[in-house]
Every structure is written in C-alpha cells, then in structure tokens.
C-alpha cells in the first residue's frame, strides 16, 4: 500500500480542510490558520516539499517555526542536564514527521518526576528567558500534591506568533479529573505514549486536522501493533478517544495498521464507556473541597518573585489559600471570579508574611 506521506500534498490538505477545488491556494492557508494557527506552517512546508515556489513571508514563517522547535529542544536538553524531564505531546510527535515537513507547535510540555524537579526545570527556563507570565495549578492525587506550571515569554515576532510557553508538570495526563483520573506516567514505548497524548487532547477539544495528520504519519513511520494499542488504551482508560481518532484517520487513508488498531479498540472502548456511565457527585466550588476530591485549583498571580526554594509552600489564613513558590505568589481559587476583597486580603497577608520574614 502507498505510504500516507507519499499522498500528502497541497491537494490532500485542501480536502482535509474542506477547501473547494476552485478556491485559491491562499484559501487553503487561511483555512489552516482558522483550524489551528500552527497548522499553517505545516501547509507551507507541504507546498515547499512539493516544489511550489514560496515567497519571503512564507519562508520566514517556516524559519521561525523551525527556530522555535530548536529552541524548545535546546531548553529540554538544558533541563535534562539538571533533572529528568520527558517531552510530551507535540514535541514528541514531531519526530514522526519526515524531513522537511514541519509539525509546528506553540509550546513545549515536559513531564518531571516530582516538585523538586519541577522547580529545577523552572529555574532553567527563567535563566534562559525573560518570563512575562506564570500560571500554576495544584491537585492532589493518591495523597500527593501535583503541580502544573506554565511559563511564557515573548516570541521572536510578537505581532505574528504566540508567546513561547513551557508547561512543566508532575502529571503526564489529566483526563477529565472525575471519570478519567489524572496519570503520572506514560508508556515507555514512544508511539504508544504519543497515541495516549493525542487521545488526551479530546478531553479539551474535538479532534482536528493536525491530530489526524499526526496519527497517519505515526502509523507510516512506526505503527504500534493492535494488541498493544488495545492493552494501552484499556490501561490508560482512553479507548473511546483512541477509537474516535483512528476512525477519523481511516477516513483519510485506509491503512491496515489503522484498521486493525481500530478494530482492536472496539471492545475496550465499549467497556470504558460503561465504566464512565456511573454518576459522580458534584463538588462544591471551594478550594479545600476540590483538593480533597482530586480536582484542580488554580493560581491567581499576585506578584512575581525569584526564590531559591526547593518546593512551594501553601499558606492558609482567614479562609485564603496562598501558594508561595520560587517564581511568585498565587491566590489559589476554585472559581473563575475572585472578589476584589479577597484579592486585597491576599496582598495584605503577603505583606504580613514579608514582615515576619524580615
């Protein structure tokens, strides 16, 4: 059977993006930007791979995409020199793309073993970039607190490109927190780990063209066996999402590996749907209640800091939960809206803590 990559041209991208045959090539690029902004760089690289002449603007967009990927790879290398860190999601999937074809991504996702490692990794990022924002969330799993930290800094072309962003976490997968619990590990096998990460995306959004491309190119390069796919999907409780993804990929390219994988997923997907059908109780929108239920609480940034602390400290006072970290202080919240009174009270409490520490 013809490998999928040999079919991948601008005409196929046109079909995938739903662009009419009488519309211009620019319409394909516009559709890619609308579907997922980084997908435009893949479209440009597909056009260039097909020996279509591209101009200076398109060439520079590809250059910036490759520069971003190289910068993330360099960052991962620097972090790995001080603590174990595994690349997740886009950065790990890009290796299934053939030379010359760009799998662009906005951010880099890193899995670290514990909180001490998380802050070691964060210090490397802070030493190499001028951080413009930091976001943190916390949840408890099996009696242990887990953190997700996102650090952002300005891109090379802020008018055209999203900020650089490094997400560092002690969780490999978050699921939907209730029916599908977070996980701290991934399969050791690279393609199986990549498939699980792709399935994870379905908890945040519907699958799109880039997910289908990722899957097709992965099965071209290193297709996992159907038995391994089914066993991994069952273990990680993501069989329905993987079945949906492989089915979508099969609609584009009928490969035996995909067909066998989808067939192997039908039984574990049905079993997982039955397991999820059990009702889960509601949880009050209160920080303590969410932490006890294994649900995330989010950090409202209060102020920046640079501290040589190995771990963060959760300070409770007057009904407030203040997370004091090596990169800043955060008011932990359970709702999207925070009252001005709570915000002011949190800042006053921080001032009081500063006085005590002097």
C-alpha positions as CSV (number, residue, x, y, z in Angstrom):
1,X,0.0,0.0,0.0
2,X,1.2,3.5,-0.8
3,X,2.5,5.2,2.4
4,X,0.4,8.1,3.5
5,X,3.3,10.6,3.3
6,X,3.5,9.9,-0.5
7,X,-0.1,11.2,-0.8
8,X,0.5,14.3,1.3
9,X,0.4,17.3,-1.0
10,X,-1.5,20.6,-1.1
11,X,-4.5,18.9,-2.8
12,X,-4.9,16.5,0.1
13,X,-4.5,19.4,2.6
14,X,-7.3,21.1,0.6
15,X,-9.6,18.1,1.0
16,X,-8.7,17.8,4.7
17,X,-9.5,21.4,5.4
18,X,-12.7,21.4,3.3
19,X,-11.5,24.0,0.8
20,X,-13.1,23.8,-2.7
21,X,-11.1,22.8,-5.7
22,X,-11.8,26.1,-7.4
23,X,-10.6,28.2,-4.4
24,X,-7.1,29.5,-4.3
25,X,-4.1,28.0,-2.6
26,X,-4.2,31.1,-0.2
27,X,-7.7,29.8,0.8
28,X,-6.0,26.6,2.0
29,X,-3.6,28.6,4.1
30,X,-6.4,30.7,5.5
31,X,-8.4,27.6,6.4
32,X,-5.3,26.1,8.1
33,X,-4.9,29.2,10.3
34,X,-8.5,29.1,11.2
35,X,-8.4,25.4,12.1
36,X,-5.2,25.7,14.2
37,X,-2.7,28.5,13.7
38,X,0.4,26.3,13.8
39,X,-1.1,24.2,11.0
40,X,-0.4,27.0,8.5
41,X,3.3,26.2,8.9
42,X,2.6,22.5,8.0
43,X,0.7,23.6,4.9
44,X,3.6,25.9,3.8
45,X,6.1,23.1,4.3
46,X,3.8,20.7,2.3
47,X,3.7,23.2,-0.5
48,X,7.5,23.7,-0.4
49,X,8.0,19.9,-0.3
50,X,6.0,19.7,-3.5
51,X,8.5,22.2,-5.1
52,X,5.9,25.0,-5.1
53,X,7.8,28.3,-5.1
54,X,7.3,30.2,-1.8
55,X,8.0,33.8,-1.1
56,X,9.9,35.6,1.6
57,X,7.0,35.8,4.0
58,X,6.2,32.0,3.9
59,X,9.9,31.2,4.0
60,X,10.3,33.3,7.2
61,X,7.3,31.7,8.8
62,X,8.9,28.3,8.3
63,X,12.2,29.6,9.6
64,X,10.5,30.9,12.8
65,X,8.7,27.6,13.3
66,X,12.0,25.6,13.0
67,X,13.7,28.1,15.2
68,X,11.0,27.7,17.8
69,X,11.3,23.9,17.7
70,X,15.1,24.1,18.0
71,X,14.8,26.5,21.0
72,X,12.4,24.1,22.7
73,X,14.8,21.2,22.0
74,X,17.7,23.2,23.5
75,X,15.6,24.1,26.5
76,X,14.8,20.4,27.0
77,X,18.4,19.5,26.8
78,X,19.4,22.1,29.3
79,X,16.7,21.0,31.8
80,X,17.6,17.3,31.3
81,X,21.1,18.2,32.4
82,X,19.8,19.1,35.9
83,X,16.8,16.9,36.3
84,X,14.9,14.1,34.4
85,X,12.3,15.6,32.0
86,X,10.3,13.9,29.3
87,X,8.9,15.8,26.3
88,X,5.2,15.2,25.8
89,X,2.6,15.9,23.1
90,X,3.7,18.0,20.1
91,X,7.4,17.9,20.7
92,X,7.4,14.1,21.0
93,X,5.1,13.6,18.0
94,X,7.1,15.8,15.6
95,X,9.7,13.1,15.3
96,X,7.3,11.0,13.2
97,X,7.2,13.8,10.6
98,X,9.6,13.2,7.6
99,X,12.4,15.6,7.0
100,X,11.3,19.0,5.5
101,X,7.7,18.6,6.8
102,X,7.0,21.0,9.8
103,X,4.9,19.9,12.7
104,X,4.7,23.3,14.4
105,X,3.6,23.8,18.0
106,X,3.1,26.8,20.2
107,X,4.6,25.3,23.4
108,X,6.7,22.6,24.9
109,X,5.3,20.2,27.5
110,X,7.6,18.5,30.0
111,X,6.9,15.7,32.5
112,X,9.1,15.7,35.6
113,X,9.1,13.2,38.5
114,X,8.4,15.4,41.4
115,X,8.0,19.0,42.6
116,X,11.7,19.5,43.4
117,X,12.4,18.6,39.7
118,X,9.7,20.9,38.6
119,X,11.3,24.0,40.2
120,X,14.7,22.9,39.0
121,X,13.3,22.9,35.5
122,X,11.6,26.3,36.1
123,X,14.9,27.8,37.2
124,X,16.5,26.7,33.9
125,X,13.7,28.4,31.9
126,X,13.9,31.6,34.0
127,X,17.6,31.8,33.5
128,X,17.2,31.5,29.7
129,X,14.2,33.7,29.1
130,X,12.6,36.9,30.4
131,X,9.4,35.5,31.8
132,X,6.3,37.6,31.1
133,X,3.7,35.4,32.9
134,X,3.5,32.4,35.2
135,X,0.4,30.2,35.7
136,X,0.2,27.4,38.3
137,X,-2.5,24.8,39.3
138,X,-2.5,22.2,42.0
139,X,-4.3,19.0,42.6
140,X,-4.0,16.1,45.0
141,X,-3.7,12.5,43.7
142,X,-3.3,9.5,46.0
143,X,-2.3,11.7,48.9
144,X,0.3,13.6,47.0
145,X,0.2,17.2,45.7
146,X,0.9,17.6,42.0
147,X,1.7,20.9,40.2
148,X,1.3,22.1,36.6
149,X,3.4,25.3,35.9
150,X,3.3,27.3,32.7
151,X,5.9,29.9,32.0
152,X,5.6,32.3,29.0
153,X,7.9,34.7,27.3
154,X,7.8,36.8,24.2
155,X,8.1,35.3,20.8
156,X,10.5,36.4,18.0
157,X,7.7,38.1,16.2
158,X,5.0,39.1,18.8
159,X,2.7,40.5,16.2
160,X,2.5,37.3,14.2
161,X,3.4,34.5,16.7
162,X,2.1,33.4,20.0
163,X,4.4,33.6,23.0
164,X,6.9,30.9,23.8
165,X,5.5,28.7,26.5
166,X,6.9,25.9,28.6
167,X,4.4,23.8,30.6
168,X,6.2,21.7,33.3
169,X,4.1,19.2,35.2
170,X,4.4,16.2,37.6
171,X,1.3,14.8,35.8
172,X,1.5,13.1,32.4
173,X,-2.2,13.2,31.7
174,X,-5.1,15.0,33.4
175,X,-8.1,13.3,31.8
176,X,-11.4,14.9,32.9
177,X,-10.5,14.6,36.6
178,X,-13.7,12.9,37.5
179,X,-14.5,9.8,35.3
180,X,-11.0,9.6,33.9
181,X,-8.4,10.4,36.6
182,X,-5.0,12.0,36.1
183,X,-2.0,9.8,35.5
184,X,1.6,10.4,36.5
185,X,3.2,8.1,33.9
186,X,3.1,7.2,30.2
187,X,4.0,4.1,28.3
188,X,7.8,3.6,27.7
189,X,7.1,2.9,24.0
190,X,7.3,6.2,22.1
191,X,4.5,5.7,19.6
192,X,2.1,4.3,22.3
193,X,2.9,7.3,24.5
194,X,2.3,9.6,21.6
195,X,-1.1,8.0,20.9
196,X,-2.1,8.3,24.6
197,X,-1.1,12.0,24.5
198,X,-3.2,12.5,21.3
199,X,-6.2,10.8,22.9
200,X,-5.8,13.2,25.9
201,X,-6.4,16.2,23.7
202,X,-10.0,15.0,23.2
203,X,-10.9,16.0,26.8
204,X,-10.2,19.6,25.9
205,X,-11.5,19.9,22.3
206,X,-12.6,17.9,19.3
207,X,-10.0,16.2,17.2
208,X,-8.8,18.3,14.2
209,X,-6.8,18.0,11.0
210,X,-3.5,18.1,12.8
211,X,-4.4,15.2,15.1
212,X,-5.3,13.2,12.0
213,X,-2.1,14.1,10.3
214,X,-0.1,13.1,13.5
215,X,-1.8,9.7,13.6
216,X,-1.3,9.0,9.9
217,X,2.3,9.9,9.9
218,X,2.9,7.9,13.1
219,X,1.4,4.8,11.5
220,X,3.5,5.4,8.4
221,X,6.7,5.7,10.5
222,X,6.3,3.2,13.4
223,X,2.8,1.7,13.7
224,X,2.0,0.1,17.1
225,X,0.5,-3.3,17.0
226,X,-3.3,-3.7,17.5
227,X,-2.8,-5.8,20.7
228,X,-0.5,-3.2,22.2
229,X,-2.9,-0.4,21.3
230,X,-5.9,-2.1,22.9
231,X,-4.0,-3.0,26.1
232,X,-2.6,0.5,26.4
233,X,-6.0,2.1,25.8
234,X,-7.6,-0.1,28.4
235,X,-4.8,0.6,31.0
236,X,-5.0,4.3,30.5
237,X,-8.8,4.4,30.2
238,X,-8.7,6.3,26.8
239,X,-10.1,3.7,24.4
240,X,-13.1,5.7,23.3
241,X,-10.9,8.7,22.4
242,X,-8.4,6.5,20.5
243,X,-11.1,4.7,18.6
244,X,-12.5,8.1,17.5
245,X,-9.1,9.2,16.4
246,X,-8.1,6.1,14.5
247,X,-11.5,6.1,12.8
248,X,-11.0,9.7,11.7
249,X,-7.6,8.8,10.3
250,X,-9.0,5.8,8.5
251,X,-11.5,8.0,6.7
252,X,-8.4,9.8,5.1
253,X,-6.1,6.8,4.4
254,X,-7.1,3.2,4.6
255,X,-4.0,1.6,6.1
256,X,-4.1,-2.0,7.5
257,X,-2.4,-0.9,10.7
258,X,-5.1,1.7,11.4
259,X,-7.9,-0.7,10.5
260,X,-6.5,-3.4,12.8
261,X,-5.9,-0.9,15.6
262,X,-9.5,0.5,15.4
263,X,-11.0,-3.0,15.4
264,X,-8.9,-4.0,18.4
265,X,-10.2,-0.9,20.2
266,X,-13.9,-1.6,19.9
267,X,-14.3,-3.9,22.9
268,X,-12.2,-1.8,25.3
269,X,-13.9,1.4,24.1
270,X,-17.3,-0.1,24.9
271,X,-16.1,-1.3,28.3
272,X,-14.7,2.1,29.1
273,X,-17.9,3.8,28.2
274,X,-19.8,1.5,30.5
275,X,-17.3,2.3,33.3
276,X,-17.7,6.0,32.8
277,X,-21.5,5.9,32.9
278,X,-21.5,5.8,36.7
279,X,-22.6,9.1,38.1
280,X,-20.1,11.2,40.0
281,X,-21.2,13.6,42.8
282,X,-20.9,17.3,42.5
283,X,-18.1,19.1,44.4
284,X,-18.6,22.5,46.0
285,X,-16.6,25.3,44.3
286,X,-14.3,25.6,47.4
287,X,-10.6,25.1,47.4
288,X,-10.4,22.5,50.2
289,X,-13.3,20.5,48.7
290,X,-11.8,20.4,45.3
291,X,-8.4,19.4,46.6
292,X,-10.0,16.6,48.7
293,X,-11.9,15.4,45.6
294,X,-8.8,15.3,43.4
295,X,-9.9,18.3,41.3
296,X,-7.5,21.2,40.4
297,X,-7.4,24.6,41.9
298,X,-5.9,27.4,40.0
299,X,-3.4,30.2,41.0
300,X,-4.3,33.8,40.5
301,X,-1.0,35.6,40.2
302,X,-0.4,38.1,42.9
303,X,3.3,39.0,42.4
304,X,6.5,37.8,40.9
305,X,9.4,36.5,42.9
306,X,12.7,34.7,42.5
307,X,13.5,32.4,45.4
308,X,15.9,29.6,45.7
309,X,13.3,27.3,47.3
310,X,13.3,23.6,46.5
311,X,9.5,23.4,46.8
312,X,6.5,25.7,47.2
313,X,4.6,26.4,50.4
314,X,0.8,26.6,50.8
315,X,-0.2,29.2,53.4
316,X,-3.7,29.2,54.8
317,X,-5.1,32.2,56.6
318,X,-8.5,33.8,57.0
319,X,-10.1,31.4,54.5
320,X,-7.4,32.2,51.9
321,X,-5.0,29.7,50.3
322,X,-1.7,31.3,49.2
323,X,0.8,29.3,47.2
324,X,4.2,30.8,47.7
325,X,6.6,29.4,45.0
326,X,10.1,30.0,43.7
327,X,8.7,32.1,40.8
328,X,5.9,34.0,42.6
329,X,2.9,34.1,44.9
330,X,-0.6,33.0,43.9
331,X,-4.0,33.1,45.4
332,X,-5.5,29.6,44.9
333,X,-9.1,29.7,43.7
334,X,-11.9,27.3,42.9
335,X,-13.9,29.7,40.7
336,X,-13.2,31.9,37.7
337,X,-14.3,35.1,39.6
338,X,-12.4,36.4,42.6
339,X,-13.8,39.2,44.6
340,X,-11.7,42.4,45.0
341,X,-12.0,41.9,48.8
342,X,-10.3,38.5,48.6
343,X,-7.6,39.9,46.3
344,X,-6.8,42.8,48.6
345,X,-6.9,40.5,51.6
346,X,-4.4,38.1,49.9
347,X,-2.0,41.0,49.2
348,X,-2.2,42.2,52.8
349,X,-1.5,38.7,54.1
350,X,1.6,38.6,51.8
351,X,2.8,41.9,53.2
352,X,2.3,40.5,56.7
353,X,4.3,37.4,55.9
354,X,7.1,39.6,54.4
355,X,7.3,41.5,57.7
356,X,7.6,38.3,59.7
357,X,10.4,37.0,57.5
358,X,12.5,40.2,57.8
